[in-house]
Amino acid sequence: MLQNRRFAIGPSCLSAASGTGDLPDRQRQPGWLIVGAVARNSGKTELACAIVRAFRRTHAVVGVKVTAITEGKSICPRGGEGCGVCSAFEGDFQIAEETGGQPDKDTARLRASGASRVFWIRCRRQQIHAALKALAPRLGPGVLVVAESNSLARAIEPDLFLMVKDARCSSVKASAAEVMPLANRVVVSTDGVFDLSPRRHLAVVDGAWHLAEASAAILAGASSHLEARLGTET
């Protein structure tokens, strides 16, 4: 049986990710895999695209990008002045489906990687659950989702939560520090090469995402334990 486990965080991240803080109770979201990032430009979208490419021939995978906007703030959540989309945001949430018009956008890259559909959710931070409820009818039952977001990991418990860290970057943004202890795996990117291969290290079993390497570690440990027992009994 494949199982999901949380992996230890590297020493350079421990000071920033000392705990989960006052995280709310998270809603279980089967079929979802979230990709977050320790800092900007770490390769979050590229890893999400690689996962979609690895599974698009055997499963219909939907891409979702979630941008959470803090109430009362008009600056870009990613820092800097941004594109102005979030500063002009009105209402509790908005859901847009990617049509491929701007190929350099993160959502367009997910679509080009083979996602069957891609949605961009912009929402007030406190309205993530309401936005996901509105999205659900458009996804359909039993769908596999690859989502990009740090904030989303605060609100839901997916099958897997992967955090991308650039090997050359030691900084950790605030939204990442809050959720890093929730990550099943920290994926290190070195010059654009990840230490996780979606085809070798991930699996989909009975409609759920799993870390294949975690299962291998469990089996190896069980085998070693059995060999040790047999050795003491002979």
C-alpha positions as CSV (number, residue, x, y, z in Angstrom):
1,M,0.0,0.0,0.0
2,L,1.3,3.5,-0.9
3,Q,1.3,5.9,2.0
4,N,1.9,9.6,2.4
5,R,4.4,10.9,5.0
6,R,5.7,14.3,5.9
7,F,9.4,14.7,5.3
8,A,11.9,16.7,7.4
9,I,12.6,20.2,6.4
10,G,16.2,21.2,5.6
11,P,18.2,23.1,8.3
12,S,18.2,26.4,6.4
13,C,14.4,26.5,6.7
14,L,14.0,25.4,10.4
15,S,14.3,28.9,11.8
16,A,11.6,30.3,9.6
17,A,9.2,27.3,10.0
18,S,9.2,26.8,13.7
19,G,5.5,25.8,13.8
20,T,2.1,25.9,12.3
21,G,0.9,28.8,14.4
22,D,-2.8,29.3,14.7
23,L,-3.8,27.4,11.6
24,P,-7.6,26.7,11.3
25,D,-9.0,23.2,11.0
26,R,-8.4,22.2,7.4
27,Q,-11.0,20.5,5.2
28,R,-10.0,17.2,3.7
29,Q,-9.8,17.5,-0.1
30,P,-9.2,14.1,-1.8
31,G,-7.6,14.1,-5.2
32,W,-5.8,17.3,-4.7
33,L,-2.0,17.9,-4.9
34,I,-0.8,21.4,-3.8
35,V,2.5,22.8,-4.9
36,G,3.8,25.7,-2.8
37,A,7.1,27.6,-2.8
38,V,9.5,28.7,-0.1
39,A,10.3,32.0,-2.0
40,R,9.5,33.7,-5.3
41,N,10.9,32.2,-8.5
42,S,11.6,28.9,-6.9
43,G,10.1,26.8,-9.7
44,K,6.6,26.2,-8.3
45,T,4.9,26.5,-11.7
46,E,7.5,24.4,-13.5
47,L,7.1,21.6,-11.0
48,A,3.3,21.8,-11.3
49,C,3.6,21.6,-15.1
50,A,6.0,18.6,-14.8
51,I,3.5,16.8,-12.7
52,V,0.7,17.5,-15.2
53,R,2.9,16.3,-18.0
54,A,3.7,13.1,-16.2
55,F,0.1,12.1,-15.6
56,R,-1.8,13.6,-18.5
57,R,-1.8,10.4,-20.6
58,T,-3.3,8.3,-17.9
59,H,-5.5,10.7,-16.0
60,A,-7.5,13.9,-16.6
61,V,-5.7,16.5,-14.4
62,V,-7.2,19.9,-13.7
63,G,-4.9,22.8,-12.9
64,V,-5.9,25.4,-10.3
65,K,-4.0,28.5,-9.2
66,V,-5.2,30.2,-6.1
67,T,-4.3,33.9,-5.3
68,A,-5.4,34.8,-1.8
69,I,-5.8,38.5,-1.1
70,T,-5.5,39.8,2.5
71,E,-8.4,41.9,3.6
72,G,-7.6,45.6,3.6
73,K,-4.5,45.3,1.5
74,S,-4.2,46.5,-2.0
75,I,-0.6,45.5,-2.8
76,C,0.3,42.5,-4.8
77,P,0.4,39.3,-2.7
78,R,3.6,38.3,-4.5
79,G,5.3,41.6,-3.6
80,G,6.0,44.8,-5.5
81,E,3.5,46.7,-7.5
82,G,2.3,43.6,-9.4
83,C,0.0,43.6,-12.4
84,G,-2.9,45.5,-10.8
85,V,-5.4,42.7,-11.1
86,C,-5.6,42.0,-7.3
87,S,-5.6,45.7,-6.4
88,A,-8.7,46.1,-8.6
89,F,-10.4,43.0,-7.1
90,E,-14.0,43.3,-6.0
91,G,-16.3,40.8,-4.2
92,D,-15.4,37.8,-2.1
93,F,-13.9,35.7,-5.0
94,Q,-13.6,35.3,-8.7
95,I,-13.0,32.2,-10.8
96,A,-11.6,32.4,-14.3
97,E,-11.0,29.6,-16.7
98,E,-7.8,29.7,-18.7
99,T,-8.3,29.8,-22.5
100,G,-4.6,30.0,-23.5
101,G,-4.6,33.6,-24.7
102,Q,-1.4,34.7,-22.9
103,P,1.2,31.8,-23.1
104,D,3.5,33.3,-20.5
105,K,0.9,33.2,-17.7
106,D,1.2,30.5,-15.0
107,T,-2.3,29.2,-15.8
108,A,-1.6,29.1,-19.6
109,R,1.6,27.1,-18.9
110,L,-0.4,24.6,-16.9
111,R,-2.9,24.3,-19.8
112,A,-0.1,23.9,-22.3
113,S,1.4,21.1,-20.2
114,G,-1.7,19.0,-20.8
115,A,-4.2,19.9,-18.0
116,S,-7.7,19.2,-19.2
117,R,-8.9,22.5,-17.7
118,V,-7.2,25.3,-15.7
119,F,-8.8,27.7,-13.3
120,W,-7.5,30.8,-11.6
121,I,-9.2,31.6,-8.2
122,R,-8.7,35.1,-6.8
123,C,-10.3,35.4,-3.4
124,R,-10.3,37.1,0.0
125,R,-8.2,35.0,2.3
126,Q,-11.2,34.2,4.5
127,Q,-13.3,33.1,1.5
128,I,-11.1,30.3,0.2
129,H,-13.6,27.6,1.2
130,A,-16.5,29.5,-0.4
131,A,-14.5,29.8,-3.6
132,L,-13.7,26.1,-3.6
133,K,-17.3,25.2,-3.0
134,A,-18.2,27.3,-6.1
135,L,-15.5,25.6,-8.1
136,A,-16.5,22.1,-7.2
137,P,-19.4,21.7,-9.8
138,R,-17.1,22.7,-12.6
139,L,-14.5,20.1,-11.6
140,G,-16.9,17.1,-11.5
141,P,-16.6,14.0,-9.1
142,G,-13.3,12.1,-8.7
143,V,-11.1,14.6,-10.6
144,L,-7.4,14.9,-10.0
145,V,-6.2,18.5,-9.3
146,V,-2.7,20.0,-9.3
147,A,-3.0,23.4,-7.5
148,E,-0.5,26.2,-7.0
149,S,-0.7,28.1,-3.7
150,N,0.8,28.4,-0.3
151,S,-2.4,29.9,1.2
152,L,-4.5,27.0,0.0
153,A,-2.6,24.6,2.3
154,R,-3.9,26.6,5.3
155,A,-7.5,25.9,4.3
156,I,-7.5,22.3,3.0
157,E,-5.7,19.0,3.6
158,P,-4.8,17.6,0.2
159,D,-3.5,14.2,-0.7
160,L,0.0,15.7,-1.0
161,F,1.5,19.1,-0.3
162,L,4.9,19.7,-2.0
163,M,7.0,22.8,-1.2
164,V,9.6,23.9,-3.8
165,K,12.9,25.4,-2.5
166,D,15.7,26.8,-4.7
167,A,19.0,25.4,-3.5
168,R,20.7,28.8,-3.8
169,C,18.0,30.7,-1.8
170,S,18.0,30.8,2.0
171,S,15.1,33.2,2.4
172,V,11.6,32.0,3.3
173,K,8.6,34.2,2.6
174,A,6.0,34.6,5.4
175,S,3.2,32.7,3.7
176,A,5.6,29.7,3.2
177,A,6.9,29.8,6.8
178,E,3.3,29.4,8.0
179,V,2.6,26.2,6.1
180,M,6.0,24.5,5.7
181,P,5.5,22.2,8.6
182,L,2.4,20.8,6.7
183,A,4.4,19.8,3.7
184,N,4.8,16.1,2.8
185,R,7.9,16.8,0.9
186,V,10.3,19.8,0.3
187,V,11.4,19.6,-3.3
188,V,14.8,21.2,-3.9
189,S,15.5,22.8,-7.3
190,T,19.1,23.2,-8.4
191,D,19.5,25.2,-11.6
192,G,16.0,24.2,-12.7
193,V,16.5,20.5,-11.9
194,F,14.3,19.0,-9.1
195,D,15.3,16.3,-6.7
196,L,11.8,14.8,-7.3
197,S,10.8,13.1,-10.5
198,P,7.0,13.0,-10.9
199,R,7.1,9.8,-12.9
200,R,9.3,8.0,-10.4
201,H,8.4,9.6,-7.1
202,L,4.6,10.2,-7.4
203,A,1.8,7.8,-8.0
204,V,-2.0,7.9,-8.3
205,V,-3.8,5.0,-6.6
206,D,-7.6,4.7,-6.3
207,G,-7.9,8.4,-7.3
208,A,-5.5,9.7,-4.7
209,W,-2.0,11.2,-5.0
210,H,0.8,9.4,-3.2
211,L,4.6,9.7,-2.7
212,A,5.9,6.5,-4.2
213,E,9.3,7.1,-2.5
214,A,7.6,7.1,0.9
215,S,6.1,3.7,0.3
216,A,9.5,2.4,-0.8
217,A,11.0,3.7,2.4
218,I,8.3,2.0,4.4
219,L,8.8,-1.3,2.6
220,A,12.5,-1.1,2.9
221,G,12.2,-0.5,6.6
222,A,9.8,-3.4,7.0
223,S,12.1,-5.7,5.1
224,S,15.1,-4.7,7.2
225,H,13.1,-5.3,10.4
226,L,12.0,-8.8,9.1
227,E,15.6,-9.7,8.2
228,A,16.8,-8.7,11.6
229,R,14.1,-10.8,13.3
230,L,14.9,-13.8,11.2
231,G,18.6,-13.3,12.0
232,T,17.9,-13.5,15.7
233,E,15.8,-16.5,15.4
234,T,18.3,-18.7,13.5
